[in-house]
Amino acid sequence: MSGCAWRVYYHDGRVTNWIEAPYPRTPISLAIFLHEVGHHAIGFRRFKVRCEEEYHVWMWALSQMRKAGVSVDQRVQQRFERSMRYAVAQTLRRGITQLPAELMKFAPPH
């Protein structure tokens, strides 16, 4: 299960936000759906580091689940952690020299 969020800019100045995500039927599909919506709610390129955007989008999605009374179960928590470990590792491979403090826990051990 995965998703994608993007923005389309038209020559006439219009902007359209899109997401691809699973239909939210279970806590995990809801988490992924809300994560993609979160990219638009928070805004693209708001953070300097891409993995930092991913972190804040996940935090927004999990917060929305709790507000709606949907439990952030073990499967959702594991998906969040795997996603963040991947995003942080990718950022490190691309040569970042200093991670934001809240992302250090997702960095691979040295």
C-alpha positions as CSV (number, residue, x, y, z in Angstrom):
1,M,0.0,0.0,0.0
2,S,1.4,3.4,-1.0
3,G,0.4,6.8,-2.2
4,C,1.6,9.9,-3.9
5,A,0.8,13.6,-3.7
6,W,1.6,16.2,-6.4
7,R,0.6,19.6,-7.7
8,V,0.0,20.6,-11.3
9,Y,0.6,24.1,-12.5
10,Y,-1.2,25.3,-15.6
11,H,-0.2,28.1,-18.0
12,D,-3.2,30.1,-17.1
13,G,-2.2,30.3,-13.5
14,R,-4.5,27.5,-12.1
15,V,-3.0,25.1,-9.7
16,T,-4.5,21.6,-9.0
17,N,-3.6,19.4,-6.1
18,W,-3.7,15.6,-6.6
19,I,-3.3,12.5,-4.5
20,E,-3.2,8.8,-5.2
21,A,-3.9,6.8,-2.1
22,P,-5.8,3.7,-1.0
23,Y,-9.5,4.2,-0.1
24,P,-9.4,4.5,3.7
25,R,-11.0,1.3,5.0
26,T,-8.6,0.2,7.7
27,P,-6.3,2.2,10.1
28,I,-3.3,1.6,7.8
29,S,-5.1,2.7,4.6
30,L,-6.4,5.7,6.5
31,A,-2.9,6.6,7.7
32,I,-1.6,6.4,4.1
33,F,-4.5,8.4,2.7
34,L,-4.1,11.1,5.4
35,H,-0.3,11.2,4.9
36,E,-0.9,12.1,1.2
37,V,-3.5,14.7,2.1
38,G,-1.0,16.0,4.6
39,H,1.4,16.9,1.9
40,H,-1.1,19.4,0.7
41,A,-2.3,20.5,4.1
42,I,1.2,21.3,5.3
43,G,2.6,22.4,2.0
44,F,5.3,21.2,-0.4
45,R,8.8,22.5,0.2
46,R,7.9,24.1,3.5
47,F,10.9,22.3,5.1
48,K,14.5,22.5,3.9
49,V,15.0,18.7,4.2
50,R,12.7,16.3,2.4
51,C,12.7,13.8,5.2
52,E,11.7,16.6,7.6
53,E,8.6,17.2,5.4
54,E,7.8,13.5,5.6
55,Y,8.1,13.5,9.4
56,H,5.7,16.5,9.8
57,V,3.3,15.0,7.3
58,W,3.2,11.8,9.2
59,M,2.7,13.7,12.5
60,W,-0.2,15.5,10.9
61,A,-1.8,12.3,9.6
62,L,-1.5,10.5,12.9
63,S,-2.9,13.5,14.7
64,Q,-5.9,13.6,12.3
65,M,-6.5,9.9,13.0
66,R,-6.5,10.5,16.8
67,K,-8.8,13.4,16.4
68,A,-11.3,11.2,14.5
69,G,-11.1,8.6,17.2
70,V,-9.2,6.1,15.1
71,S,-6.5,4.2,17.0
72,V,-2.9,4.5,15.7
73,D,-2.3,0.7,16.0
74,Q,0.9,-1.2,15.9
75,R,0.8,-1.7,12.1
76,V,0.3,2.1,11.5
77,Q,3.2,2.9,14.0
78,Q,5.5,0.4,12.3
79,R,4.6,1.8,8.8
80,F,5.4,5.3,10.1
81,E,8.8,4.2,11.5
82,R,9.8,2.2,8.4
83,S,8.8,5.1,6.2
84,M,10.9,7.5,8.3
85,R,13.9,5.2,8.4
86,Y,13.8,5.0,4.6
87,A,13.4,8.8,4.1
88,V,16.3,9.5,6.5
89,A,18.6,6.9,5.0
90,Q,17.8,8.4,1.5
91,T,18.6,11.9,2.7
92,L,21.9,10.7,4.3
93,R,22.9,8.9,1.0
94,R,22.3,12.2,-0.8
95,G,24.9,13.8,1.4
96,I,23.1,15.8,4.1
97,T,25.6,16.9,6.8
98,Q,23.2,17.5,9.7
99,L,19.8,16.0,10.4
100,P,17.2,17.9,12.3
101,A,17.1,16.7,15.9
102,E,13.7,15.0,15.8
103,L,15.0,12.8,12.9
104,M,18.1,11.4,14.6
105,K,16.2,8.5,16.1
106,F,15.5,7.2,12.5
107,A,19.1,7.4,11.4
108,P,20.9,4.1,10.9
109,P,23.4,3.2,13.6
110,H,27.0,4.1,12.8
